[in-house]
Amino acid sequence: MPSCLPLISKSRIISSFLGGEIEVLNLTKEKVELLKEAGYSEKVIEFYMNKVNVGVMRNPDVDLAYTGPCGDTMKVYLKINNDAVVEYARFQYLGCPGAASSGSAMTRIVKGKTLEEAKRITEQDILLELRGLPESKLHCPKLAVTTLQKAIAKYENRKGRPS
């Protein structure tokens, strides 16, 4: 009978730059090894455990949630300056380590990019940042890219800019 015990062995809470609290996962060595055996890279595990850019953003210029065909859901928050440059990006997710790390990679890549540059971010860019994902999780970068693209389109439509 499979264990129903959670993957998290223990956690600690740290303060985020937004003043909220973010849970940082502390996985046992054995659970980290299981993630590695499943094909997750060190970078994916690092992003997943440290919840990189995970959380709500106060007063974003745009936010958008999207549920992918696999059932995972991602919500992205963007702060965009007057020069149409993404200053801050955060996200929330409901899904697997692949979805979590893909969101983290996407938010790191998009920061400092113009909206035009951000629209050109690809699944391959995310995979390169993550240094790979298991084959069964290759839909996760698509979730991150699609959510980002839809958020940018929503922002541009509100601002009267062509998307």
N, CA and C atoms as a LAMMPS dump frame, in Angstrom:
ITEM: TIMESTEP
0
ITEM: NUMBER OF ATOMS
489
ITEM: BOX BOUNDS ff ff ff
-5.0000000000000000e+02 5.0000000000000000e+02
-5.0000000000000000e+02 5.0000000000000000e+02
-5.0000000000000000e+02 5.0000000000000000e+02
ITEM: ATOMS id mol type element x y z
1 1 1 N 0.842 -1.178 0
2 1 2 C 0 0 0
3 1 3 C 0.891 1.247 0
4 2 1 N 0.661 2.19 -0.943
5 2 2 C 1.5 3.381 -0.999
6 2 3 C 1.3 4.265 0.23
7 3 1 N 2.377 4.911 0.596
8 3 2 C 2.321 5.809 1.743
9 3 3 C 1.597 7.092 1.375
10 4 1 N 0.79 7.593 2.263
11 4 2 C 0.1 8.86 2.064
12 4 3 C 0.802 9.98 2.81
13 5 1 N 2.005 9.694 3.321
14 5 2 C 2.744 10.706 4.052
15 5 3 C 3.192 11.798 3.098
16 6 1 N 3.184 13.039 3.531
17 6 2 C 3.597 14.119 2.645
18 6 3 C 5.087 14.049 2.345
19 7 1 N 5.464 14.648 1.226
20 7 2 C 6.855 14.693 0.808
21 7 3 C 7.685 15.547 1.762
22 8 1 N 7.058 16.504 2.411
23 8 2 C 7.766 17.423 3.29
24 8 3 C 8.059 16.742 4.621
25 9 1 N 9.339 16.68 5.001
26 9 2 C 9.694 16.093 6.285
27 9 3 C 9.558 17.118 7.398
28 10 1 N 9.896 18.338 7.108
29 10 2 C 9.711 19.447 8.029
30 10 3 C 9.839 20.723 7.217
31 11 1 N 9.449 21.811 7.78
32 11 2 C 9.568 23.071 7.056
33 11 3 C 9.938 24.18 8.014
34 12 1 N 10.409 25.263 7.423
35 12 2 C 10.662 26.452 8.204
36 12 3 C 10.038 27.615 7.458
37 13 1 N 9.72 28.659 8.161
38 13 2 C 9.077 29.816 7.556
39 13 3 C 10.084 30.953 7.507
40 14 1 N 10.161 31.601 6.345
41 14 2 C 11.009 32.78 6.232
42 14 3 C 10.149 33.954 5.791
43 15 1 N 10.612 35.141 6.05
44 15 2 C 9.887 36.334 5.664
45 15 3 C 10.236 36.69 4.229
46 16 1 N 9.244 36.994 3.431
47 16 2 C 9.492 37.373 2.045
48 16 3 C 9.677 38.881 1.959
49 17 1 N 10.157 39.353 0.801
50 17 2 C 10.354 40.794 0.63
51 17 3 C 9.03 41.533 0.591
52 18 1 N 7.93 40.818 0.411
53 18 2 C 6.612 41.438 0.42
54 18 3 C 6.005 41.474 1.808
55 19 1 N 6.723 40.943 2.784
56 19 2 C 6.22 40.974 4.145
57 19 3 C 5.38 39.765 4.509
58 20 1 N 5.179 38.87 3.569
59 20 2 C 4.422 37.657 3.857
60 20 3 C 5.343 36.565 4.339
61 21 1 N 4.816 35.39 4.47
62 21 2 C 5.635 34.257 4.878
63 21 3 C 5.648 33.224 3.766
64 22 1 N 6.802 32.633 3.566
65 22 2 C 6.975 31.603 2.546
66 22 3 C 7.536 30.368 3.225
67 23 1 N 6.955 29.252 2.898
68 23 2 C 7.436 27.992 3.457
69 23 3 C 8.607 27.5 2.616
70 24 1 N 9.697 27.162 3.268
71 24 2 C 10.857 26.586 2.594
72 24 3 C 10.873 25.106 2.945
73 25 1 N 10.921 24.281 1.934
74 25 2 C 10.87 22.845 2.161
75 25 3 C 12.227 22.314 2.588
76 26 1 N 12.225 21.482 3.587
77 26 2 C 13.421 20.756 3.983
78 26 3 C 13.127 19.282 3.756
79 27 1 N 13.597 18.761 2.644
80 27 2 C 13.359 17.37 2.299
81 27 3 C 14.46 16.512 2.892
82 28 1 N 14.1 15.305 3.267
83 28 2 C 15.123 14.382 3.75
84 28 3 C 16.045 14.02 2.592
85 29 1 N 17.228 13.553 2.918
86 29 2 C 18.181 13.117 1.9
87 29 3 C 17.559 12.061 0.986
88 30 1 N 16.806 11.158 1.592
89 30 2 C 16.18 10.08 0.82
90 30 3 C 15.176 10.631 -0.186
91 31 1 N 14.405 11.634 0.225
92 31 2 C 13.405 12.203 -0.682
93 31 3 C 14.064 13.009 -1.794
94 32 1 N 15.144 13.688 -1.484
95 32 2 C 15.903 14.388 -2.526
96 32 3 C 16.451 13.367 -3.517
97 33 1 N 16.96 12.261 -3.02
98 33 2 C 17.478 11.205 -3.906
99 33 3 C 16.374 10.643 -4.791
100 34 1 N 15.163 10.498 -4.256
101 34 2 C 14.031 10.02 -5.065
102 34 3 C 13.72 11.008 -6.191
103 35 1 N 13.771 12.304 -5.884
104 35 2 C 13.549 13.311 -6.924
105 35 3 C 14.631 13.226 -7.999
106 36 1 N 15.884 13.03 -7.573
107 36 2 C 16.989 12.891 -8.533
108 36 3 C 16.79 11.65 -9.4
109 37 1 N 16.429 10.536 -8.759
110 37 2 C 16.198 9.289 -9.503
111 37 3 C 15.052 9.429 -10.496
112 38 1 N 14.081 10.281 -10.17
113 38 2 C 12.949 10.506 -11.068
114 38 3 C 13.329 11.403 -12.246
115 39 1 N 14.561 11.963 -12.208
116 39 2 C 15.04 12.77 -13.315
117 39 3 C 15.048 14.26 -13.082
118 40 1 N 14.741 14.694 -11.863
119 40 2 C 14.783 16.127 -11.551
120 40 3 C 16.228 16.566 -11.346
121 41 1 N 16.595 17.686 -11.956
122 41 2 C 17.954 18.209 -11.827
123 41 3 C 18.142 18.875 -10.465
124 42 1 N 19.403 19.117 -10.129
125 42 2 C 19.718 19.828 -8.877
126 42 3 C 19.036 21.199 -8.859
127 43 1 N 19.015 21.878 -10.002
128 43 2 C 18.419 23.212 -10.09
129 43 3 C 16.913 23.146 -9.826
130 44 1 N 16.245 22.149 -10.388
131 44 2 C 14.809 21.976 -10.155
132 44 3 C 14.546 21.762 -8.667
133 45 1 N 15.329 20.899 -8.056
134 45 2 C 15.16 20.599 -6.634
135 45 3 C 15.425 21.85 -5.797
136 46 1 N 16.451 22.618 -6.168
137 46 2 C 16.765 23.868 -5.452
138 46 3 C 15.592 24.849 -5.538
139 47 1 N 15.07 25.075 -6.742
140 47 2 C 13.935 25.984 -6.913
141 47 3 C 12.722 25.498 -6.124
142 48 1 N 12.47 24.203 -6.192
143 48 2 C 11.309 23.618 -5.503
144 48 3 C 11.427 23.776 -3.987
145 49 1 N 12.588 23.459 -3.457
146 49 2 C 12.777 23.527 -2.006
147 49 3 C 12.774 24.97 -1.493
148 50 1 N 13.33 25.889 -2.255
149 50 2 C 13.462 27.279 -1.801
150 50 3 C 12.306 28.177 -2.206
151 51 1 N 11.337 27.623 -2.933
152 51 2 C 10.14 28.375 -3.325
153 51 3 C 10.521 29.721 -3.964
154 52 1 N 11.404 29.669 -4.929
155 52 2 C 11.921 30.873 -5.571
156 52 3 C 10.788 31.64 -6.266
157 53 1 N 10.565 32.861 -5.828
158 53 2 C 9.539 33.775 -6.355
159 53 3 C 8.114 33.256 -6.209
160 54 1 N 7.886 32.348 -5.286
161 54 2 C 6.542 31.836 -5.032
162 54 3 C 5.861 32.757 -4.024
163 55 1 N 4.641 33.139 -4.322
164 55 2 C 3.856 33.924 -3.388
165 55 3 C 3.044 34.992 -4.085
166 56 1 N 2.19 35.613 -3.314
167 56 2 C 1.325 36.667 -3.811
168 56 3 C 2.112 37.965 -3.897
169 57 1 N 1.799 38.768 -4.893
170 57 2 C 2.388 40.096 -5.025
171 57 3 C 1.293 41.12 -4.711
172 58 1 N 1.631 42.055 -3.864
173 58 2 C 0.688 43.138 -3.569
174 58 3 C 0.692 44.133 -4.717
175 59 1 N -0.5 44.545 -5.127
176 59 2 C -0.677 45.568 -6.162
177 59 3 C 0.083 45.297 -7.46
178 60 1 N -0.094 44.122 -8.046
179 60 2 C 0.577 43.88 -9.329
180 60 3 C -0.082 44.715 -10.424
181 61 1 N 0.655 44.939 -11.48
182 61 2 C 0.061 45.604 -12.641
183 61 3 C -0.835 44.643 -13.408
184 62 1 N -0.526 43.365 -13.291
185 62 2 C -1.377 42.343 -13.896
186 62 3 C -1.173 41.038 -13.13
187 63 1 N -2.249 40.291 -13.028
188 63 2 C -2.165 38.917 -12.522
189 63 3 C -3.117 38.063 -13.334
190 64 1 N -2.76 36.813 -13.487
191 64 2 C -3.585 35.922 -14.287
192 64 3 C -3.337 34.488 -13.865
193 65 1 N -4.422 33.723 -13.747
194 65 2 C -4.328 32.297 -13.434
195 65 3 C -4.718 31.498 -14.667
196 66 1 N -4.028 30.364 -14.85
197 66 2 C -4.289 29.488 -15.996
198 66 3 C -4.124 28.048 -15.538
199 67 1 N -5.057 27.207 -15.946
200 67 2 C -4.963 25.774 -15.677
201 67 3 C -4.617 25.063 -16.969
202 68 1 N -3.52 24.321 -16.932
203 68 2 C -3.067 23.597 -18.116
204 68 3 C -3.842 22.314 -18.331
205 69 1 N -3.628 21.66 -19.469
206 69 2 C -4.334 20.427 -19.799
207 69 3 C -4.08 19.297 -18.796
208 70 1 N -2.938 19.369 -18.072
209 70 2 C -2.608 18.321 -17.109
210 70 3 C -3.339 18.523 -15.783
211 71 1 N -3.96 19.701 -15.606
212 71 2 C -4.665 19.99 -14.363
213 71 3 C -3.887 20.876 -13.407
214 72 1 N -2.585 21.078 -13.66
215 72 2 C -1.806 21.993 -12.831
216 72 3 C -2.267 23.421 -13.12
217 73 1 N -2.236 24.252 -12.088
218 73 2 C -2.654 25.642 -12.224
219 73 3 C -1.525 26.556 -11.78
220 74 1 N -1.348 27.652 -12.513
221 74 2 C -0.339 28.646 -12.169
222 74 3 C -0.996 30.018 -12.233
223 75 1 N -0.633 30.865 -11.283
224 75 2 C -1.059 32.26 -11.302
225 75 3 C 0.195 33.109 -11.268
226 76 1 N 0.307 34.02 -12.235
227 76 2 C 1.485 34.878 -12.321
228 76 3 C 1.093 36.312 -11.985
229 77 1 N 2.012 36.996 -11.308
230 77 2 C 1.864 38.402 -10.932
231 77 3 C 3.051 39.158 -11.526
232 78 1 N 2.77 40.268 -12.206
233 78 2 C 3.841 41.064 -12.8
234 78 3 C 3.72 42.517 -12.376
235 79 1 N 4.862 43.115 -12.097
236 79 2 C 4.979 44.552 -11.862
237 79 3 C 5.763 45.081 -13.047
238 80 1 N 5.147 46.009 -13.805
239 80 2 C 5.712 46.494 -15.059
240 80 3 C 5.887 48.01 -14.951
241 81 1 N 7.082 48.496 -15.288
242 81 2 C 7.323 49.932 -15.156
243 81 3 C 6.842 50.691 -16.398
244 82 1 N 7.017 52.023 -16.388
245 82 2 C 6.543 52.88 -17.48
246 82 3 C 7.257 52.627 -18.801
247 83 1 N 8.41 51.99 -18.759
248 83 2 C 9.143 51.648 -19.977
249 83 3 C 8.781 50.255 -20.491
250 84 1 N 7.704 49.676 -19.942
251 84 2 C 7.233 48.337 -20.32
252 84 3 C 8.269 47.264 -20.009
253 85 1 N 8.965 47.429 -18.885
254 85 2 C 9.937 46.444 -18.422
255 85 3 C 9.37 45.757 -17.184
256 86 1 N 9.493 44.439 -17.13
257 86 2 C 9.03 43.672 -15.978
258 86 3 C 10.028 43.883 -14.845
259 87 1 N 9.584 44.545 -13.796
260 87 2 C 10.457 44.812 -12.649
261 87 3 C 10.428 43.673 -11.641
262 88 1 N 9.249 43.119 -11.413
263 88 2 C 9.092 42.03 -10.445
264 88 3 C 8.139 40.992 -11.028
265 89 1 N 8.364 39.744 -10.67
266 89 2 C 7.483 38.656 -11.092
267 89 3 C 7.412 37.639 -9.963
268 90 1 N 6.215 37.208 -9.664
269 90 2 C 5.983 36.167 -8.658
270 90 3 C 4.898 35.246 -9.205
271 91 1 N 4.725 34.122 -8.556
272 91 2 C 3.688 33.199 -9.01
273 91 3 C 3.231 32.32 -7.856
274 92 1 N 2.074 31.739 -8.048
275 92 2 C 1.559 30.698 -7.174
276 92 3 C 1.246 29.507 -8.074
277 93 1 N 1.217 28.344 -7.486
278 93 2 C 0.941 27.162 -8.299
279 93 3 C 0.213 26.107 -7.479
280 94 1 N -0.459 25.253 -8.188
281 94 2 C -1.037 24.047 -7.627
282 94 3 C -0.588 22.941 -8.564
283 95 1 N 0.418 22.189 -8.13
284 95 2 C 0.96 21.178 -9.015
285 95 3 C 2.204 20.535 -8.428
286 96 1 N 2.985 19.952 -9.3
287 96 2 C 4.139 19.129 -8.944
288 96 3 C 5.421 19.954 -8.858
289 97 1 N 6.539 19.33 -8.469
290 97 2 C 7.818 20.042 -8.461
291 97 3 C 8.199 20.61 -9.831
292 98 1 N 7.795 19.948 -10.896
293 98 2 C 8.077 20.453 -12.24
294 98 3 C 7.367 21.768 -12.515
295 99 1 N 6.115 21.868 -12.085
296 99 2 C 5.36 23.115 -12.251
297 99 3 C 5.956 24.212 -11.382
298 100 1 N 6.287 23.874 -10.144
299 100 2 C 6.868 24.858 -9.221
300 100 3 C 8.176 25.409 -9.764
301 101 1 N 9.062 24.538 -10.191
302 101 2 C 10.37 24.985 -10.669
303 101 3 C 10.26 25.711 -12.006
304 102 1 N 9.316 25.316 -12.846
305 102 2 C 9.119 26.018 -14.121
306 102 3 C 8.64 27.443 -13.871
307 103 1 N 7.755 27.619 -12.895
308 103 2 C 7.312 28.961 -12.531
309 103 3 C 8.457 29.787 -11.982
310 104 1 N 9.286 29.179 -11.146
311 104 2 C 10.446 29.888 -10.599
312 104 3 C 11.402 30.317 -11.709
313 105 1 N 11.683 29.398 -12.634
314 105 2 C 12.587 29.717 -13.745
315 105 3 C 12.001 30.837 -14.599
316 106 1 N 10.721 30.763 -14.897
317 106 2 C 10.074 31.784 -15.725
318 106 3 C 10.171 33.149 -15.05
319 107 1 N 9.914 33.226 -13.747
320 107 2 C 9.952 34.52 -13.067
321 107 3 C 11.365 35.086 -13.021
322 108 1 N 12.351 34.226 -12.915
323 108 2 C 13.742 34.709 -12.926
324 108 3 C 14.143 35.21 -14.311
325 109 1 N 13.708 34.494 -15.341
326 109 2 C 14.06 34.87 -16.713
327 109 3 C 13.379 36.177 -17.113
328 110 1 N 12.13 36.375 -16.725
329 110 2 C 11.349 37.523 -17.202
330 110 3 C 11.745 38.837 -16.543
331 111 1 N 12.303 38.793 -15.348
332 111 2 C 12.671 40.033 -14.651
333 111 3 C 13.713 40.806 -15.463
334 112 1 N 13.427 42.098 -15.658
335 112 2 C 14.34 42.954 -16.398
336 112 3 C 14.111 42.956 -17.898
337 113 1 N 13.185 42.141 -18.371
338 113 2 C 12.894 42.074 -19.807
339 113 3 C 11.774 43.057 -20.152
340 114 1 N 11.838 43.597 -21.363
341 114 2 C 10.71 44.369 -21.874
342 114 3 C 9.576 43.391 -22.156
343 115 1 N 8.376 43.912 -22.323
344 115 2 C 7.257 43.022 -22.648
345 115 3 C 7.492 42.306 -23.971
346 116 1 N 8.094 42.993 -24.93
347 116 2 C 8.393 42.354 -26.22
348 116 3 C 9.378 41.201 -26.034
349 117 1 N 10.39 41.396 -25.215
350 117 2 C 11.343 40.318 -24.935
351 117 3 C 10.669 39.196 -24.157
352 118 1 N 9.827 39.557 -23.215
353 118 2 C 9.138 38.563 -22.377
354 118 3 C 8.225 37.673 -23.213
355 119 1 N 7.616 38.253 -24.243
356 119 2 C 6.73 37.465 -25.11
357 119 3 C 7.501 36.405 -25.89
358 120 1 N 8.811 36.576 -26.02
359 120 2 C 9.626 35.617 -26.777
360 120 3 C 10.248 34.524 -25.9
361 121 1 N 9.956 34.538 -24.604
362 121 2 C 10.454 33.467 -23.725
363 121 3 C 9.788 32.164 -24.137
364 122 1 N 10.597 31.103 -24.232
365 122 2 C 10.097 29.812 -24.712
366 122 3 C 10.224 28.731 -23.643
367 123 1 N 9.591 27.624 -23.919
368 123 2 C 9.727 26.438 -23.06
369 123 3 C 11.193 26.014 -22.988
370 124 1 N 11.892 26.141 -24.104
371 124 2 C 13.311 25.771 -24.153
372 124 3 C 14.14 26.651 -23.224
373 125 1 N 13.809 27.948 -23.158
374 125 2 C 14.506 28.85 -22.235
375 125 3 C 14.352 28.369 -20.794
376 126 1 N 13.161 27.942 -20.45
377 126 2 C 12.903 27.46 -19.089
378 126 3 C 13.646 26.155 -18.846
379 127 1 N 13.614 25.248 -19.813
380 127 2 C 14.338 23.984 -19.663
381 127 3 C 15.84 24.22 -19.498
382 128 1 N 16.385 25.174 -20.229
383 128 2 C 17.811 25.499 -20.082
384 128 3 C 18.108 26.042 -18.684
385 129 1 N 17.239 26.923 -18.187
386 129 2 C 17.427 27.473 -16.839
387 129 3 C 17.362 26.364 -15.789
388 130 1 N 16.469 25.409 -16.008
389 130 2 C 16.286 24.311 -15.04
390 130 3 C 17.31 23.201 -15.209
391 131 1 N 18.018 23.215 -16.324
392 131 2 C 18.963 22.132 -16.649
393 131 3 C 18.238 20.801 -16.806
394 132 1 N 17.028 20.876 -17.364
395 132 2 C 16.272 19.677 -17.688
396 132 3 C 15.175 19.326 -16.707
397 133 1 N 14.261 18.505 -17.198
398 133 2 C 13.151 17.956 -16.412
399 133 3 C 12.927 16.519 -16.878
400 134 1 N 12.302 15.71 -16.027
401 134 2 C 11.935 14.363 -16.498
402 134 3 C 10.993 14.486 -17.704
403 135 1 N 11.077 13.538 -18.602
404 135 2 C 10.259 13.58 -19.818
405 135 3 C 8.767 13.725 -19.505
406 136 1 N 8.315 13.09 -18.44
407 136 2 C 6.89 13.147 -18.086
408 136 3 C 6.472 14.521 -17.577
409 137 1 N 7.431 15.427 -17.368
410 137 2 C 7.127 16.764 -16.84
411 137 3 C 7.42 17.877 -17.844
412 138 1 N 7.607 17.524 -19.101
413 138 2 C 7.936 18.522 -20.111
414 138 3 C 6.772 19.459 -20.42
415 139 1 N 5.581 19.139 -19.933
416 139 2 C 4.44 20.048 -20.095
417 139 3 C 4.502 21.219 -19.106
418 140 1 N 5.311 21.119 -18.071
419 140 2 C 5.383 22.153 -17.03
420 140 3 C 5.94 23.482 -17.543
421 141 1 N 7.015 23.495 -18.331
422 141 2 C 7.462 24.776 -18.898
423 141 3 C 6.4 25.416 -19.794
424 142 1 N 5.626 24.586 -20.48
425 142 2 C 4.554 25.12 -21.322
426 142 3 C 3.514 25.837 -20.464
427 143 1 N 3.193 25.278 -19.304
428 143 2 C 2.26 25.923 -18.378
429 143 3 C 2.786 27.296 -17.978
430 144 1 N 4.063 27.382 -17.632
431 144 2 C 4.656 28.654 -17.214
432 144 3 C 4.652 29.671 -18.352
433 145 1 N 5.053 29.253 -19.545
434 145 2 C 5.116 30.163 -20.692
435 145 3 C 3.715 30.627 -21.082
436 146 1 N 2.769 29.711 -21.121
437 146 2 C 1.397 30.069 -21.494
438 146 3 C 0.797 31.043 -20.49
439 147 1 N 1.014 30.799 -19.209
440 147 2 C 0.493 31.694 -18.179
441 147 3 C 1.105 33.086 -18.326
442 148 1 N 2.407 33.151 -18.55
443 148 2 C 3.084 34.427 -18.754
444 148 3 C 2.524 35.143 -19.979
445 149 1 N 2.403 34.449 -21.092
446 149 2 C 1.912 35.07 -22.321
447 149 3 C 0.491 35.597 -22.155
448 150 1 N -0.35 34.84 -21.477
449 150 2 C -1.727 35.283 -21.242
450 150 3 C -1.762 36.506 -20.317
451 151 1 N -0.881 36.547 -19.326
452 151 2 C -0.816 37.703 -18.429
453 151 3 C -0.379 38.949 -19.194
454 152 1 N 0.621 38.799 -20.058
455 152 2 C 1.081 39.936 -20.855
456 152 3 C -0.025 40.416 -21.79
457 153 1 N -0.729 39.493 -22.422
458 153 2 C -1.836 39.861 -23.314
459 153 3 C -2.924 40.609 -22.537
460 154 1 N -3.231 40.148 -21.345
461 154 2 C -4.228 40.823 -20.503
462 154 3 C -3.77 42.245 -20.182
463 155 1 N -2.513 42.407 -19.819
464 155 2 C -1.959 43.721 -19.499
465 155 3 C -2.033 44.636 -20.717
466 156 1 N -1.585 44.144 -21.854
467 156 2 C -1.578 44.961 -23.06
468 156 3 C -2.982 45.323 -23.504
469 157 1 N -3.922 44.411 -23.375
470 157 2 C -5.306 44.71 -23.727
471 157 3 C -5.886 45.805 -22.834
472 158 1 N -5.565 45.761 -21.555
473 158 2 C -6.03 46.786 -20.621
474 158 3 C -5.413 48.139 -20.921
475 159 1 N -4.171 48.129 -21.372
476 159 2 C -3.453 49.365 -21.669
477 159 3 C -3.703 49.857 -23.088
478 160 1 N -4.461 49.086 -23.879
479 160 2 C -4.747 49.474 -25.253
480 160 3 C -3.576 49.253 -26.193
481 161 1 N -2.649 48.377 -25.789
482 161 2 C -1.498 48.056 -26.642
483 161 3 C -1.801 46.791 -27.427
484 162 1 N -1.248 46.659 -28.613
485 162 2 C -1.444 45.405 -29.357
486 162 3 C -0.698 44.268 -28.68
487 163 1 N -1.321 43.102 -28.642
488 163 2 C -0.649 41.958 -28.022
489 163 3 C -0.067 41.039 -29.058
